[in-house]
Amino acid sequence: MSNIPPTTPTNLRGAVDLSALVSRPAPGAPAAAAGPGAPAPGDAPAAAGEALTLPSLYFEGTDANFNDFIELSMRVPIVVDLWAEWCEPCKQLSPILDRVVADYAGRLVLVKIDVDANPQLSQAFQAQSIPTVAAIVGGRPVQLFVGAVPEPQVRDVFEQLLQLAAQNGVTGTVSVDADAGLPEGEQAEPQPEPLPPHHQDAYDAIDRGDFDAAIAAYKTAIAQDPRDTMAVAGLAQVSLLARLAGKSMDELRSAAAADPADAEAQLGVADLDLSGGHVEDAFDRLLTLFPKLDAAGKDTVRARLLDYFEIVGVDDPRVVRARARLASLLY
């Protein structure tokens, strides 16, 4: 997930008219003046490498205004976070993205897209699972990662993104003026609420790479409030990270291919599939394996699937279908 693929316009083909992405001038070439809804104030953008003045480093992207951010990406890399209100992993990732973008002090701008409110952009970015994080560099799309990954990995990906941007002549920075570009009476976006203590403990532990401590923090939160759905999803997510830590992707896939009946091997590859955004492949692998197992094996696979459902989001259509298929196998 930490390897950034080459920029390609085909990643953004969809219902939204993003034809500008396939006919952009070369990165670093002068861009057209920003439109009325653009985040950059003024009649024309700053030259490449110069600082821009914006009201914030964080914006809400919509089907109507996204072309403004394509223009802005000629000057500074745009990180795109596709999320939904019902998505618990999105809520885990959002404060990490906010914090990391702030630490880059204007070298990145974050645009958040609610996929439920903006279905055209969701289709254009081919967001098959959320959270999905992408970027726009010099008017070109770049796929970054899927899922609520830990902060060190986010920072690693963003370092690679900035290197890619520099290679394409996108080296601008943003200075923030809280009053710039805001209509009279409109206030800047408020800062996010602080996390509950045990959630913050879990995030801090993930940042340190201490997955056991993060698991313990989430379990404590759940013990105190069994209805804490964010902690349940967080526990499932960090448990996935802990299982994959230090594992070789090639070895896991080889073991599963060598013995299709080995439940542990198939569970390992399902973890890989889910972490890489191949949600339906992970579900299908375990649901196909389920009828062939003894009672203990079925309990293990069922528990793993329930964790996956929490990670992906219980209202996700793929989860709804997989849950129905699991129910048919159980009863």
N, C-alpha and C positions, 0 to 999 in steps of 0.2 A: 504493500500500500504506500510505501514511502518513495517509490520510484515514479517520477513524473513522466508521462508519455510525451512524445513530440506533439507540438500544437497541430491541431487539425480542425478545419471548419466542420467536418462531417459529424463531430460529436454533438453539435447543437442543431442539427436539422430537425424540424418539428413543425407544429402548427403555428408558432409565432413567426412573423416575417423577420427573420434574421438574415436576410440576403446580404446585408452589409458585411456580415462575417466572411462571406466567400468572395468579396470584391473589395477588400480593404486595401489601402495603400500599404507599402512595405512598412514594417515597424520602424518608428523613428521619423517617418515622413510627416509633414504638417497635416494636422487634422482640421476638419471643418469646425466652424464656430459652434459652441454649444447651443442647444435649443432652449426654449423658454423653461422647460422643466428640468434642465440639467442640474446636477449637483454643483458644478463649478460655476461660480458667479462671474459676471463680466461678459463682454462681447466676444472674447476669443480666449482659447486656452493658452496657458503659459507654454513657452518653448520647452522641448524635451530637456529633462534634468533640472529645470527650475521648479521652485516651490509653488504649489497652488494653495489658495486659501479657501477652505470649505467650512461649513457650519459644524461638521462632525466627521469622525472616521467611520461612522456607522449609518447605514441607510436601509430603508425598506424598498426592495425592488418589486415592481409590478409589471404586468403585461403592458401597461401603458407607458411606463417611463424607462424601460430597460435600455433602450437605444442610447439614452444619456450616459449610462455607465459604460457602454461600449466605446463611446467617444472618450470618456475619462480614462479608459484603459490604455489609451495611446500615451499617457503621461505617467501613470502609476498602476501597478498590478491591482486588479480587483478580485478579491476573494468572494465567492458566491456560496452562501449557506442555504440549502433547500431544506425546509423544516415544516412541521405541522404542530398545532397546539396539542394534539392528542399523543404525540410521539415522545415517550419518556426518554429514549436515548438522545433525542434532540435537546431536551432540557439539560442533560448532562454535558453535552458538547458545547452548547451556546456560551456559558460563562468562560469556558476554556478559549474559545475563539475570540471573545471580547478581550480577554486578558492578554492573549498573545499579540493580537493586532495592536493593542495599546502600547505594548512593550516595543513594537517596531517603530513607534514615534513618527508616524506619517509616511512610512515607506510602503504601507499597504492600506487599502480601503476595504471595508467589509460591507457586503450587500446581502441582506437577509430576504429570502423569498418564501412566503407562506404558500405551500404547494396547493392547499385547498382553495385559497383565494385567487391563485394565479395558475390555473391548469395549463394554459398555453406554454408558460415558461417551464413548468414541470415536464411537459412533453418535449419541449425543445431541448432540455438538458438530459432527457431520457432518465429521469430520476426513478428508477425501478425500486429503490429502497431509500429510506431516509433515516437519519440525516445523510445527505449527499453533499460533499464539498467540492466545488470546482473553482476555476479561475478564468479571468479574461486578461490576456496580455497582448497589448498592441492590436486589439480588436479580434484576437484569436482565442478560441476556447481551449482550456487545458483541464483534463480530468485529474482530480487530486486523490480523494479517498471517500470511502463509504463507511458509515458507522461512527460510534462515539469512541474515538481512539484517544489514548492518554496524551497529556500535554507534551511530553518530550517528543513524541512522534509527530504531533502537530507542528512543533517548532522545526523539526528536521525537514518536514515537507515544505514549510514556508521558506526555509533557507534555500532549498532547491528551486523553489518558485522564483525567488529573487535572483538567483543565478541565471535562470532561464530568461527572466525579464531583462537583465543586464545584457545578455547575449543578443537580445532583440532591440536594444536601444531604449528600453523603457526604464528610466532611472530617475523619474521625478519623485518629489516628496510632497506631502500635504501638511500645511500648517492649519491649525484649527482656530477659527474665530466663532465663538458661540453665537454671535449675532449675524454672521454673514449669511446672506441668502435666505433668511427666515422671514416669512410674512410678518407684518406688524401684529404683535400680540401672541405669536406662536412661540412656544418654548422649546428648547432643545430636549432631546429624548432623555428621560430620567435614567439614572444608573440602575442596574438590576438589583433586586433585593438580595441581601446576604443569605447564604445557604444555612439550613439548620446545622447545628454543631457536628452531629455525627456524619452528615453528608460532606461537610467541609473536611472533616478528618479523613474521609474516604478519598476525596479528591486530592488532598495533600499526599496521602499515601501512594496513590496512583502516580502522581508527579515524581515521587521518589523511586518508583518502580517496585514498591513494597505491596504486592497484590494481596498477600496474606493479611496485612494490617487493614487494607481497604475492605476485604471480605468481612473481617471482624467488625469494622465500623458499621457496615451496612446491616449485618446481622443484629447488632445492638439496636440500630434504628428500627428494624422490623419488630424486634422483641418489645420495644416500647410502644410501637404503633403498627399492628399487623396490617392496617389499611394504607400504610405509606407505600403507594404504588411506585413512586420514584425510587425508593430504596430497594424494592423488589426488582425493578428493572436494572438498577445499578449493580445489585448483587449478581444478577445473571450476566451482565456485561463484563464485570471484572473477573468473574469466574471463568469466562471464556478466555480472557486475556491471560489468566494464570495458567490455564491448560495449555495454551499455545506457546508460552514463554520458553525459549530455549529449544523448541522443537524444530526439526528440519522439515521443510515442506516436501522435499523430494522423498525423504524417508517415510513420511506419513502416507504419501500417495502410493509409494511402492508397496508398503505393507498392506494397504487396502486392496490394491490390485492383485497381490499374491494370494490373498485369502478373503474372498467376498463374504464368507460366513463369519469372519472374525469381527465381533461386535465392537470391540475396543478400537480396532483399526478403522472401521467405518465411522465410528463416532469422531475419531481424529480428523478424518477428511471432511466430515460434515462441519466440524468447527472451522476448518480452513475455508470451506465454501461460504459459510455465513460471514466470517470476518472479511472476506473479499467481496461481499455484496451479492454472491450467488445464492440468494435466499431460497428460491424454488428448488435448486439442485440439492441444497442441504435438507430441505423438508422431504423431497422425494427419496433421497438416499435412505433416510431413517424410516420412513413409512413403508418403503419396499422391504427393508430388513425386518421390520417389526413382526410380521406373522411367522417368521422362521425361528424366532427365539423362544427360549423357555420362559417361565414366569418371571424369574429374576432379571433376565435380559430385557424383557418387555418393560418391567418397572424402570430400569435404567434408561432405556430409550424414551419412554414416555416422559420421565423427568427432564431429560435433555431437551425434548421438543417443547415442553412448557417453558423452559428457560429461553429457548429461541423465540417463542411467541412474545415473551416480555421484551426481548431485545428489539425485535422488529416492530412491535406495537400491536396490541391485541385487536385493534380495529382495522389493521391493514388487510386488504382483500386476500392477499396470499395466506395470511394467518387464518382468516375465516375459512378458506378452502381446506387448508391443512388440518385445522381443528375438526372440521366435519369428516374428513377422511380418517383421522385418528379415532373419532367416535365410532365410525362404522366398523373399524377393526376391533375396537374394544367390546362392542355390543352386537 
